[in-house]
Amino acid sequence: MENPARNRDVLLIGGGHNGLVCAAYLARAGLKVTVLERRGVVGGAAVTEEFHPGFRNSVASYTVSLLQPKVIADLDLHGHGLRIVQRRRNNFLPLPDGGYLLTGAGRTAEEVAKFSRRDAGTLPAYEARLDAIADVLRALALQAPPNITDGGWWKALPELLRGARLGRRLHALDETLRQELLDLFSISAAEYLDRWFESDPIKALFGFDGVVGNYASPYAPGSAYVLLHHVFGEVNGVKGAWGHAIGGMGAITRAMAAAATAAGAEIRTDAGVREVLVERGRAVGVVTGAGETLRARAVVANVNPKLLYQQLLPATAVPVATAERMRNWRCGSGTFRMNVALSRLPDFSVLPGEGDHLTAGIILAPSLDYMDRAWRDAREHGWSREPIVEMLIPSTLDDSLAPPGMHVASLFCQHVAPELPGGRSWDNHREEVADLMVATVDRYAPGFAASVLGRQVLSPLDLERVFGLVGGDIFHGALSLNQLFSARPMLGQADYRGAIPGLYLCGSGAHPGGGVTGAPGHNAAQVVIGDLR
């Protein structure tokens, strides 16, 4: 059935955070926007739900740092109820030998010195170097990269100008920093950290950022960039800090939805899209799962580009080069996600009792070699028998998530194979691996397993089914050199315009990539506004 004719400018597929950001900017520009979300709640992977009676948590994405300050300010997210608090410590790395490393709040150098005075002395230069590079990349995140296009000078000229602006920004870095930036795009996290540090704990703590959402060894070329990607962020004006949204990640997307609605956008839930309508080579609307036909001047997709081009568009409408690129588009984070309800706080052997260390990101992976073995084991077996686990306990900062005296924890677990070898299904191994993850925490905090009152388990297959994360990929595509910047999602589509006229991309599969940033939604909106005007 066809929806009665409406003067609709934009149909936006997917009510995840980038879709909501894009919709808000479009509506603020006076465009008539309808957001179509498959699930019964908006937010995509940034949602807060009750997973056990009386216990709520951020179900998939689980921490705040990369969300763009410009997006927060432009959409007045604080005015729409968003409140973010900073962790009292950044990271806590307990070690099997009884030691630990606890970073943040002016304590990092002192902690590092326990393992190496040389590394403690090197730390300020390391942080200054990464900060200088990250400042340039923060600015580049909020603009489309140069787009490699076919056509005459009138198409090439805007890209040449954009390239010139990029060149000026990069020229602001001295020669050493420009070389370092090039290295960060191509070398491994381990190689980069070996240049700076000698002690295993500090390399493990920083190196963890190189495997987050990245199904790879920290010794894999390109993993240094993934490390860099995770230092772009800031919380309440503090660069490099990590925080928590009161009420969980769903508080962020609820504020975004409120901003979009206040600007005039229409948001429809339980309204999945079955197909993008293409007429005479142009995207003109969509068909919903219920069979309703909706039309608009533009269709904006906030989904993994692989899902868009392989499932939502007619195969005959996808150009050959795009179809080939999507066959080779690498997805798969190696991520296994759990939420657990706890009767009490965990008690770590190396640092017993309660304290600020329980507000930190708790990393259970004592060395780069441990992370490398975890990846190798996962490739052979399907999951690592000694996995990497990061645990957050957001109820230490937000007592709205659990009953009094009780807590919730997020377990962000790597490495697991996005697809199990031997034709096995994650449905048959989900609980077995969940038991292993709980047991891994219990080794560091005896009694943890006994404190678990309930749990929610999301394998890579579950992440794909529930949130549309193909292969469980939290970034909508690996952050590898051939899938970044002007090549994200492919050469010729880096400016958020899709493979056919009238089609746009605004999700994490576009520049600058994954994480709860809002940047792709912000950038895509500017392009759509310009085109429709």
C-alpha positions as CSV (number, residue, x, y, z in Angstrom):
1,M,0.0,0.0,0.0
2,E,1.2,3.5,-0.8
3,N,1.2,6.2,1.9
4,P,-0.9,9.2,0.8
5,A,1.2,11.9,-0.8
6,R,3.1,14.0,1.6
7,N,5.5,16.8,1.2
8,R,8.3,14.8,2.9
9,D,11.9,15.8,2.2
10,V,13.9,13.0,3.8
11,L,13.3,9.4,4.9
12,L,15.9,8.2,7.3
13,I,16.5,4.5,7.8
14,G,17.6,3.6,11.3
15,G,17.0,5.4,14.6
16,G,20.5,4.8,16.1
17,H,22.4,7.7,17.5
18,N,23.8,9.0,14.1
19,G,20.4,8.8,12.5
20,L,18.9,10.8,15.3
21,V,21.7,13.4,15.1
22,C,21.2,13.6,11.3
23,A,17.4,14.0,11.7
24,A,17.8,16.7,14.2
25,Y,20.1,18.8,12.0
26,L,17.9,18.3,9.0
27,A,14.7,19.3,10.9
28,R,16.4,22.3,12.3
29,A,17.2,23.4,8.8
30,G,13.5,23.3,8.0
31,L,13.4,19.9,6.2
32,K,10.5,17.5,6.8
33,V,12.1,14.3,8.1
34,T,10.7,10.9,9.0
35,V,12.9,8.4,10.9
36,L,12.1,4.7,10.5
37,E,13.3,2.5,13.3
38,R,12.9,-1.3,13.1
39,R,12.9,-1.9,16.9
40,G,10.3,-0.7,19.3
41,V,12.8,1.9,20.8
42,V,15.1,4.4,19.2
43,G,18.8,4.5,20.0
44,G,20.2,1.6,18.0
45,A,23.1,0.1,20.0
46,A,23.1,3.1,22.4
47,V,20.1,2.0,24.6
48,T,19.3,1.4,28.2
49,E,17.0,-1.5,29.0
50,E,16.0,-3.6,32.0
51,F,17.7,-6.9,31.5
52,H,16.9,-8.5,34.9
53,P,14.0,-7.5,37.2
54,G,15.0,-4.2,38.8
55,F,18.3,-3.9,37.0
56,R,18.9,-1.7,34.0
57,N,22.1,-1.1,31.9
58,S,23.4,0.1,28.6
59,V,22.8,-3.0,26.6
60,A,25.4,-2.7,23.9
61,S,27.5,0.5,23.7
62,Y,28.4,1.2,27.3
63,T,30.7,4.2,27.9
64,V,31.0,7.9,26.9
65,S,34.0,9.7,25.5
66,L,33.8,10.1,21.7
67,L,30.5,12.0,21.6
68,Q,31.3,15.3,19.8
69,P,31.0,18.4,22.0
70,K,29.7,20.3,19.0
71,V,26.8,17.9,18.6
72,I,26.0,18.1,22.3
73,A,26.0,21.9,22.1
74,D,24.2,22.3,18.8
75,L,21.4,20.0,19.8
76,D,21.3,21.2,23.4
77,L,21.4,17.7,24.7
78,H,21.9,18.8,28.2
79,G,18.8,20.9,27.9
80,H,17.0,17.7,26.8
81,G,18.1,15.9,30.0
82,L,21.5,14.5,29.3
83,R,24.0,14.5,32.2
84,I,27.4,13.0,31.9
85,V,29.8,12.3,34.8
86,Q,33.4,11.5,34.6
87,R,34.9,8.2,35.9
88,R,36.9,8.9,39.1
89,R,39.7,6.7,37.6
90,N,40.3,6.0,34.0
91,N,41.5,2.4,34.0
92,F,42.3,-0.4,36.4
93,L,44.6,-3.2,35.3
94,P,44.9,-6.0,37.9
95,L,47.8,-8.4,37.3
96,P,48.1,-12.1,37.9
97,D,51.2,-11.7,40.0
98,G,49.4,-9.5,42.6
99,G,50.3,-6.1,41.2
100,Y,48.0,-3.6,39.5
101,L,48.1,-0.4,37.5
102,L,45.5,2.3,38.2
103,T,45.4,5.4,36.0
104,G,43.7,8.8,35.9
105,A,43.3,12.0,38.0
106,G,47.0,12.8,38.2
107,R,47.9,9.4,39.4
108,T,49.1,7.7,36.2
109,A,52.8,8.6,36.3
110,E,53.1,7.5,39.9
111,E,51.5,4.2,39.1
112,V,53.6,3.6,36.0
113,A,56.7,4.3,38.1
114,K,55.9,1.2,40.1
115,F,56.9,-0.8,37.0
116,S,59.4,1.5,35.3
117,R,60.7,4.9,36.2
118,R,61.9,5.3,32.7
119,D,58.3,4.8,31.4
120,A,57.0,7.3,33.9
121,G,59.4,9.8,32.6
122,T,58.4,9.1,29.0
123,L,54.7,9.3,29.7
124,P,54.3,13.1,29.4
125,A,55.9,13.2,26.0
126,Y,53.8,10.2,24.8
127,E,50.6,11.9,25.9
128,A,51.6,15.3,24.4
129,R,52.4,13.6,21.1
130,L,49.1,11.8,20.9
131,D,47.2,14.9,22.0
132,A,48.7,17.0,19.2
133,I,47.8,14.4,16.6
134,A,44.3,13.8,18.1
135,D,43.5,17.5,18.0
136,V,44.0,17.6,14.2
137,L,41.9,14.4,13.7
138,R,39.2,15.7,16.0
139,A,38.7,18.7,13.7
140,L,38.8,16.4,10.6
141,A,36.1,14.2,12.1
142,L,33.5,16.9,11.6
143,Q,34.0,17.4,7.9
144,A,33.8,15.1,4.9
145,P,37.3,13.9,3.7
146,P,38.4,14.6,0.1
147,N,36.3,12.5,-2.2
148,I,37.9,10.7,-5.1
149,T,35.5,11.3,-8.0
150,D,35.1,10.8,-11.7
151,G,34.0,13.7,-13.9
152,G,35.1,17.1,-15.0
153,W,36.8,19.9,-13.1
154,W,33.5,21.1,-11.7
155,K,33.3,17.9,-9.7
156,A,37.0,17.8,-8.9
157,L,37.4,21.4,-7.7
158,P,35.5,21.1,-4.4
159,E,37.5,18.1,-3.6
160,L,40.8,19.8,-4.4
161,L,39.7,22.7,-2.1
162,R,38.9,20.2,0.7
163,G,42.2,18.5,0.1
164,A,44.0,21.9,0.4
165,R,42.2,22.6,3.7
166,L,43.3,19.2,4.9
167,G,46.9,19.9,3.8
168,R,46.9,23.1,5.8
169,R,45.7,21.3,9.0
170,L,48.4,18.6,8.6
171,H,51.0,21.2,7.9
172,A,50.3,22.6,11.3
173,L,52.0,19.5,12.7
174,D,55.7,19.5,12.6
175,E,57.6,17.1,10.4
176,T,58.0,14.6,13.3
177,L,54.3,14.5,14.0
178,R,53.4,14.2,10.4
179,Q,55.6,11.1,10.1
180,E,54.1,9.8,13.4
181,L,50.6,10.2,12.0
182,L,51.5,8.2,8.9
183,D,53.0,5.5,11.1
184,L,49.9,5.3,13.3
185,F,47.8,4.5,10.2
186,S,50.0,1.6,9.2
187,I,52.0,0.0,12.0
188,S,50.8,-2.2,14.9
189,A,49.8,-1.0,18.3
190,A,52.6,-3.1,19.8
191,E,55.3,-1.6,17.5
192,Y,54.1,1.9,18.4
193,L,54.1,1.2,22.1
194,D,57.4,-0.5,22.0
195,R,58.9,2.7,20.8
196,W,57.9,4.5,24.0
197,F,57.7,2.0,26.8
198,E,59.5,-1.0,28.3
199,S,57.1,-2.4,30.9
200,D,54.3,-4.9,30.0
201,P,51.5,-3.4,32.2
202,I,51.6,0.1,30.6
203,K,51.8,-1.4,27.1
204,A,48.8,-3.7,28.0
205,L,46.8,-0.8,29.3
206,F,47.3,1.4,26.3
207,G,47.4,-1.5,23.9
208,F,43.9,-2.7,24.9
209,D,42.6,0.3,22.9
210,G,44.2,-1.2,19.8
211,V,42.0,-4.3,20.0
212,V,38.7,-2.8,21.2
213,G,36.2,-3.7,18.5
214,N,39.1,-4.9,16.4
215,Y,39.3,-8.6,15.7
216,A,43.0,-8.6,15.4
217,S,46.3,-9.1,17.4
218,P,47.9,-6.0,18.8
219,Y,50.8,-7.0,16.6
220,A,48.7,-6.6,13.5
221,P,49.6,-3.7,11.2
222,G,47.0,-1.0,11.4
223,S,46.0,-1.6,15.0
224,A,47.9,1.5,16.1
225,Y,45.2,3.6,14.4
226,V,42.5,1.8,16.4
227,L,44.4,2.9,19.5
228,L,44.5,6.4,18.2
229,H,40.8,6.4,17.4
230,H,40.0,5.8,21.0
231,V,41.9,8.9,22.3
232,F,39.9,11.4,20.3
233,G,37.3,11.8,23.0
234,E,36.6,14.1,25.9
235,V,34.1,14.3,28.7
236,N,32.8,17.7,30.0
237,G,35.8,19.4,28.4
238,V,38.4,17.0,29.7
239,K,40.3,15.6,26.7
240,G,41.0,11.8,26.8
241,A,38.6,11.3,29.7
242,W,35.9,8.6,29.8
243,G,32.5,9.0,31.4
244,H,29.0,7.7,32.1
245,A,25.7,9.1,31.0
246,I,23.3,9.1,34.0
247,G,20.6,6.6,33.0
248,G,22.9,4.8,30.7
249,M,23.6,5.2,27.0
250,G,19.9,5.4,26.3
251,A,19.9,8.8,28.0
252,I,22.1,10.1,25.2
253,T,19.7,8.8,22.4
254,R,16.6,9.9,24.3
255,A,18.0,13.4,24.4
256,M,18.8,13.2,20.7
257,A,15.3,12.0,19.9
258,A,13.9,14.8,22.0
259,A,16.0,17.3,20.1
260,A,14.9,15.9,16.7
261,T,11.3,15.8,17.7
262,A,11.4,19.4,19.1
263,A,12.8,20.5,15.7
264,G,9.9,18.9,13.9
265,A,11.2,15.5,12.9
266,E,8.8,12.5,12.9
267,I,10.1,9.3,14.5
268,R,8.4,6.0,13.9
269,T,9.3,2.8,15.8
270,D,8.4,-0.7,14.8
271,A,8.9,0.5,11.3
272,G,11.6,-1.5,9.7
273,V,12.5,-1.0,6.1
274,R,12.3,-3.9,3.7
275,E,13.6,-2.2,0.5
276,V,14.8,1.1,-0.8
277,L,12.7,2.2,-3.8
278,V,14.7,3.0,-6.9
279,E,13.1,4.6,-10.0
280,R,15.0,5.6,-13.1
281,G,18.3,5.2,-11.3
282,R,17.4,7.3,-8.3
283,A,16.4,6.5,-4.7
284,V,12.8,7.9,-4.2
285,G,11.5,6.2,-1.1
286,V,11.2,2.9,0.8
287,V,8.9,0.0,1.4
288,T,8.5,-0.9,5.1
289,G,8.3,-4.3,6.6
290,A,4.6,-3.9,6.8
291,G,4.4,-3.2,3.1
292,E,3.8,0.6,3.3
293,T,5.4,2.7,0.5
294,L,6.8,6.0,1.6
295,R,8.4,8.6,-0.8
296,A,10.8,11.4,-0.3
297,R,13.3,13.6,-2.0
298,A,16.2,11.9,-0.3
299,V,16.8,8.6,1.5
300,V,19.4,8.6,4.2
301,A,20.7,5.2,5.6
302,N,22.0,4.9,9.1
303,V,23.0,1.2,8.7
304,N,26.1,-0.8,7.9
305,P,26.8,-0.1,4.2
306,K,27.1,-3.9,3.6
307,L,23.5,-4.3,4.9
308,L,22.3,-1.3,2.8
309,Y,23.8,-2.5,-0.5
310,Q,23.3,-6.2,-0.1
311,Q,19.9,-6.4,1.5
312,L,18.0,-3.1,1.2
313,L,18.7,-2.1,-2.4
314,P,17.6,-4.2,-5.5
315,A,20.8,-5.9,-6.8
316,T,20.2,-4.4,-10.2
317,A,20.4,-0.9,-8.8
318,V,23.8,-1.4,-7.2
319,P,26.7,-0.4,-9.5
320,V,29.2,-3.2,-10.1
321,A,32.1,-1.5,-8.3
322,T,30.0,-0.9,-5.2
323,A,28.7,-4.5,-5.2
324,E,32.3,-5.7,-5.4
325,R,33.4,-3.4,-2.6
326,M,30.7,-4.6,-0.3
327,R,31.6,-8.2,-1.0
328,N,35.1,-7.3,0.4
329,W,33.9,-4.9,3.1
330,R,35.4,-6.3,6.3
331,C,33.1,-6.6,9.3
332,G,33.5,-8.5,12.6
333,S,34.6,-7.0,15.9
334,G,35.3,-10.2,17.8
335,T,33.0,-8.9,20.5
336,F,31.0,-10.8,23.0
337,R,28.8,-8.5,25.2
338,M,27.3,-9.3,28.6
339,N,25.3,-7.4,31.2
340,V,25.2,-8.8,34.7
341,A,23.1,-8.1,37.8
342,L,25.2,-8.3,41.0
343,S,24.3,-8.7,44.6
344,R,27.4,-6.9,45.6
345,L,30.5,-5.2,44.2
346,P,33.4,-7.4,43.1
347,D,36.4,-7.7,45.5
348,F,39.7,-7.8,43.6
349,S,42.5,-9.8,45.2
350,V,45.1,-7.2,44.2
351,L,43.1,-4.2,45.6
352,P,40.5,-5.5,48.0
353,G,37.4,-3.6,49.1
354,E,35.5,-0.7,47.6
355,G,37.2,2.3,46.0
356,D,37.5,4.6,43.0
357,H,39.2,1.7,41.1
358,L,35.7,0.2,40.7
359,T,34.5,3.3,38.7
360,A,37.2,2.7,36.1
361,G,37.4,0.6,33.0
362,I,38.7,-2.7,34.5
363,I,40.9,-4.4,32.0
364,L,41.6,-8.1,32.4
365,A,44.4,-8.7,29.9
366,P,47.9,-8.4,31.5
367,S,50.1,-8.1,28.4
368,L,50.2,-7.6,24.7
369,D,51.3,-11.2,24.3
370,Y,48.2,-12.3,26.3
371,M,46.1,-10.4,23.8
372,D,47.9,-11.9,20.8
373,R,47.3,-15.4,22.2
374,A,43.7,-14.6,22.7
375,W,43.3,-13.6,19.1
376,R,45.2,-16.7,17.8
377,D,43.1,-19.0,20.0
378,A,39.8,-17.4,18.8
379,R,40.8,-17.9,15.2
380,E,41.5,-21.6,15.7
381,H,38.9,-22.5,18.4
382,G,36.1,-19.9,17.8
383,W,36.8,-18.1,21.1
384,S,39.7,-17.6,23.4
385,R,40.0,-19.9,26.3
386,E,41.8,-17.0,28.1
387,P,39.8,-14.0,26.8
388,I,40.2,-10.3,27.1
389,V,37.5,-8.7,29.3
390,E,36.9,-5.1,30.1
391,M,34.4,-4.6,32.9
392,L,32.6,-1.4,33.9
393,I,30.4,-1.1,36.9
394,P,28.3,2.0,36.0
395,S,26.1,1.7,39.2
396,T,29.2,3.0,41.1
397,L,28.5,6.3,39.4
398,D,24.7,6.0,38.9
399,D,22.5,4.5,41.5
400,S,19.4,4.6,39.2
401,L,20.5,1.4,37.5
402,A,20.1,-1.1,40.3
403,P,18.2,-1.7,43.6
404,P,19.9,-0.2,46.7
405,G,23.0,-2.0,47.7
406,M,23.2,-3.9,44.4
407,H,25.0,-3.2,41.1
408,V,25.2,-3.8,37.4
409,A,28.3,-4.5,35.3
410,S,29.0,-4.4,31.6
411,L,31.4,-7.1,30.3
412,F,32.9,-6.2,27.0
413,C,34.7,-9.4,25.9
414,Q,37.2,-10.2,23.2
415,H,38.3,-12.2,21.3
416,V,35.6,-14.4,19.8
417,A,35.2,-15.3,16.2
418,P,32.3,-13.4,14.4
419,E,31.5,-16.7,12.7
420,L,32.4,-19.9,14.5
421,P,34.6,-22.3,12.5
422,G,33.3,-25.7,11.4
423,G,29.8,-24.5,10.7
424,R,28.9,-24.2,14.4
425,S,26.3,-21.7,15.6
426,W,26.7,-19.2,18.3
427,D,23.2,-20.2,19.5
428,N,24.7,-23.5,20.7
429,H,27.7,-22.0,22.4
430,R,26.5,-18.7,23.8
431,E,26.0,-19.8,27.4
432,E,29.2,-21.8,27.5
433,V,31.2,-18.8,26.5
434,A,29.3,-16.6,28.9
435,D,30.3,-19.0,31.8
436,L,33.9,-18.6,30.7
437,M,33.7,-14.8,30.8
438,V,32.3,-14.8,34.3
439,A,34.9,-17.3,35.4
440,T,37.6,-15.1,33.9
441,V,36.5,-12.2,36.1
442,D,36.2,-14.6,39.1
443,R,39.9,-15.4,38.9
444,Y,40.7,-11.8,39.6
445,A,37.8,-11.1,42.0
446,P,37.0,-14.4,43.8
447,G,33.3,-14.6,44.6
448,F,32.2,-12.7,41.5
449,A,30.5,-15.6,39.9
450,A,28.5,-16.3,43.1
451,S,27.3,-12.6,43.1
452,V,25.7,-12.8,39.7
453,L,21.9,-12.7,40.1
454,G,21.1,-12.6,36.4
455,R,22.8,-11.9,33.0
456,Q,22.1,-10.8,29.5
457,V,24.3,-12.5,26.9
458,L,24.9,-11.1,23.3
459,S,27.1,-13.1,21.0
460,P,28.2,-11.6,17.7
461,L,25.2,-13.3,16.1
462,D,22.9,-11.7,18.7
463,L,24.4,-8.3,18.1
464,E,23.7,-8.7,14.4
465,R,20.1,-9.9,14.9
466,V,19.2,-7.3,17.5
467,F,21.1,-4.2,16.4
468,G,22.0,-4.9,12.7
469,L,25.7,-5.0,13.6
470,V,26.9,-7.2,10.7
471,G,29.2,-9.9,12.1
472,G,28.8,-8.2,15.5
473,D,30.9,-5.3,14.2
474,I,30.4,-2.3,16.6
475,F,32.1,0.0,14.0
476,H,30.0,-0.9,10.9
477,G,33.2,-2.0,9.3
478,A,36.8,-2.5,10.4
479,L,38.9,0.6,11.0
480,S,41.7,-0.5,8.7
481,L,43.6,1.7,6.4
482,N,41.7,0.6,3.3
483,Q,38.4,1.3,5.1
484,L,39.1,4.8,6.5
485,F,38.9,8.4,5.5
486,S,38.4,8.8,1.7
487,A,37.9,5.0,1.4
488,R,35.1,4.8,3.9
489,P,32.9,3.2,2.7
490,M,34.7,3.4,-0.7
491,L,36.4,5.9,-3.1
492,G,33.8,8.1,-4.6
493,Q,31.3,7.8,-1.6
494,A,33.4,9.5,1.1
495,D,31.2,12.6,1.0
496,Y,28.1,10.7,2.4
497,R,26.5,10.5,-1.0
498,G,25.6,6.9,-1.9
499,A,26.0,4.9,-5.0
500,I,22.9,6.3,-6.7
501,P,21.4,9.8,-6.7
502,G,19.1,10.5,-3.8
503,L,20.8,8.0,-1.5
504,Y,23.0,9.1,1.4
505,L,24.9,7.3,4.3
506,C,25.0,8.8,7.8
507,G,26.1,5.8,9.9
508,S,29.4,4.6,11.4
509,G,30.3,2.9,8.0
510,A,31.0,6.5,6.8
511,H,33.8,8.8,7.9
512,P,35.1,9.1,10.6
513,G,33.9,5.6,11.7
514,G,32.5,3.9,14.8
515,G,31.9,4.8,18.3
516,V,29.1,7.0,19.8
517,T,30.4,10.2,18.2
518,G,27.5,11.7,16.2
519,A,30.0,12.9,13.7
520,P,28.8,10.9,10.6
521,G,25.2,12.0,11.3
522,H,26.4,15.7,11.7
523,N,28.4,15.6,8.5
524,A,25.9,13.8,6.4
525,A,23.2,16.3,7.4
526,Q,25.3,19.2,6.1
527,V,25.6,17.4,2.7
528,V,21.9,16.6,2.5
529,I,20.9,20.1,3.4
530,G,23.2,21.6,0.8
531,D,21.9,19.2,-1.9
532,L,18.2,19.7,-1.2
533,R,18.5,23.5,-1.1
